[in-house]
Amino acid sequence: MNDRSAAPGSLALVESLVNTLDLESGADALDTAEGRARFGLPETPETPGNPESADAAGDALGEVARARELRESLRATLLAHAGHPPHREVTPLGELLASAPLLVTIDEHDGSARLAAAGASSLLARTAAAVAEALIAGTWTRLKACEAVTCHWAYYDRSPAGRGRWCSMQVCGARAKMRRYRAK
């Protein structure tokens, strides 16, 4: 959907998580083992009749459901960055990130400090660390979601004024302009 280069630094994690769902086709990368592995989500074991396997499958499905909830909360926030209302009712991102454990780490050599995820495998903690890092760098509000209702793809707005509206001017922007022209 997007011909732009990836978001800088750890924002690439947020961008790629939001872009796991293609709203136009309905394809969800979190439905595949490869898509889940990109974010450190567990595979869903398929051993019927084994209670331990059923528990593990339930835990894995719960993590995937939480990842989807996080994705849609991020999408709503990125729409807000672009000045648009949420695409649907979602759990506020602040509520989700409030439970993410973060640590302040200090480099022994130069004394520099940074926020890091306390649970390196936790997608929520890694996302919270990425948001915090982007907030400090001043890049957080440049990550937006495309205004096209059939898209809402995440993109990093590199325009000088920071007023980008579409993930791709050639696709979503052209469609919007054509609709506006035909409505005249």
Secondary structure, DSSP 8 states (H G I E B T S, - for coil): ---S---STTHHHHHHHHTTB-TTT--BGGGSHHHHHTTT-------TT-HHHHHHHHHHHHHHHHHHHHHHHHHHHHHHHTT---SS----HHHHHTT--EEEEE-TTT--EEEEESSTT-HHHHHHHHHHHHHHHT-GGGEEE-S-TTT--EEE--STTS----S-IIIIIHHHHHHHHHH-
